[in-house]
């Protein structure tokens, strides 16, 4: 009985910690199981991480001291040797009850803390995947194992101090558990990766297309899917499934022998990740949409981003087809150098007059766009689309270049363009009650797309309102770009609702530099507060744009 009591006392802190591990696991998942990103998130969210664990330490101390006091108060008195053995048995029984009560208190406390964390709405919910289950099993063994190692030591000030301070190690124990699981995860991923690779390559007639870029790749992917579907049976990776594991999963679960085209979006936050995705897909056609300041917190420099994005073009076979979007000097320079030491790839530049594909007679309005799609061979296609913004015309030109290469007729290309629908959360035009127009551009933004979105908002009549937290993942350049965003915003909106006081301070500075009236700047702590504020001031004819939405691990709230 005494051994059971000791085990209960040793497990009371670990069991509460295990309940509270969920939020940390969520952060790890949001950072794509990358250790560097996980620790950056812990630093950004240090208050959310540290305070609950400090509270757990305080409660642990209170429960341990309370248990000791209860054991003393319940200690039976003895006056002779015969009664001593009965008293010892009663004392052991009382200690067991006290230990069980302490264990239950700590478990209930841990459950309450987890429940409080779950009450906060998650923009990207925690998904209990097979990988998470494996990680949790290892994490349970690590937390309980160390807890038993501490708790089963002779009771004294040092043991009590270690038990009380143990919860503060929880963020690191999640990382340790993931490190232990890493060899197994690499083995499992390798098996899945090669299975997906085999499935792609065994379809000899399958046309494989890779799309990468700092921005524009998801919209281009959906545009290309719609246009090519006029002729081919197409499978494209859904939403933002653009990691090696995400693409692997889609190929294994959805690719069928009847598919004629596979479109794989390729995202990256580190050098070498596009090379890995190219090794999976073996693309015959590669599209580079842009090279710009995105994920600078991990890439550090534009040069490293450029090198990583160009890995897709380098991976194309000698008879491959490379499409470049004329968006800045970097992409045009990469277009010009392709073929010099990288095989005689066929290449195409879109978006600049006189290139292989460009647009003329462009008309952009609040309801869509019209333009003439021009090819270097002299052909022109008159096009109309519901998609907003000039940058979406660039996406359409890119898709049209690939469609032409794959022998779609002009009629099929025009029909596909007319069938395009706005991509969810990317300048998606919505209408709410009361005559208010809503533009949902809440997907992760960047310096280029943010300015393009402001241009779209500026074209609308009526009072223009923007709700934004600004931009993230821009490393040391983040403050500069947000200030420029605010300065550009000053000429495009009438009211600015900024989410997060600390993060949006550079935007406020930029707005004021642009001559924006201070009384039209509203800084709120959360998106919910922004929505409540809008409900008090919106009226018929207003246009409100939601530009970017901070992921959970960046939120200040």
C-alpha angles and dihedrals in degrees: 000000000000090000091053090051092051091051092050091051091048093051100044094087097039092051091056090046091054091055089052095048093082096081091050091049088052091054089050091051093047088056091053091251091295112149095210093052091045093056091046088054091049089054093048091047096037094131092052090047103040103042097058090047092048088050089051090052091052092048090047091054091048093049093047093049091043090052091051091049092047091051091052093048092048095047107123119228120238131200103178141023095257093056091043093075092048090047091050090053091048090047092052090048092050091048089052091053091047091048092048090049091049091049091051092048092052093045091050091048091051091048092050091050090050091048091052090052091049091053090068105088112242119217090204106028124220109263117207097217126173088263091054091050091053091047092049093052091053090043091053091052092048096047095044093042094054090041091055091045089056100035098049093058117104109286111258142120093286094050092046091048091051092049091050094048095041095089090062088067093059097101089053093045089059089055092046090051091050090049091053090048094047099091091051092047091050091051093048092046091049091054092048092043094054092044091054091044090052092048092052095047098043089067096078095188096048114121107218119204127185124197124192139158142127089267140352096049098111094048091045090050093055092044091050091047092053095048097043090048087071087076110009140051099246134194116191129176108262128237109338098332093146107131124097091254093044094051091043091054094050092049094049095045104036113021111109131185088246093064113106100184132035119196115194122189110213119205128179141186097174137043112269098028095105089050089055092049090048089052087056100044101031090208121211092190122042127192123196109192102178147333114218148127100305123134091005088154088073104024093045095197139043089233091063090048090051092050092049096048092048089057086084092058091046089053094057117105119250090263093045127125118236121195121195126190113222097228104128142351093275097061092042090051090050089050091052094049095048109108093033102110094336100088129265097297117172107243137193133195117202133190102038122095109252093025122111093277130014143148130249134186091024117188117185122187140162090269102046144293142281128196146145114260107218130197127196091242088066099259119136131193122197107225139188128186140176091219116113128230138030092261089065088058087059089054090051092049089052093051091045091055090056091044091053090048089053092053101253112160122245089250092054091049093049092047091050092050092050090051093056117121126197112271114247113268092003109102089316110173114223133172121217132191119287098038095288118143117216124199112197110205094147098134115108109296133208135193095272099043091043091059091044090052090051089052089055092049091048090057092061121094120231131041111332121213128182127199112195144146090203125234132321139188092049096120117209090349094060097096092049094050093046090051090051088048090055093047092051090044092059092075096043108049139047099205128026120201108190122196115215122025098221099041096045097048091102090052090053089050091051093047091053091047087054091055096254115161112254092219089063092058115092120183116196133176100233145013090252090057090049091053091049090050092051091052089061097050110027119106138174113298095027121130118209123189123198103208114191127335120223115239117241094262092056099044117118093203 
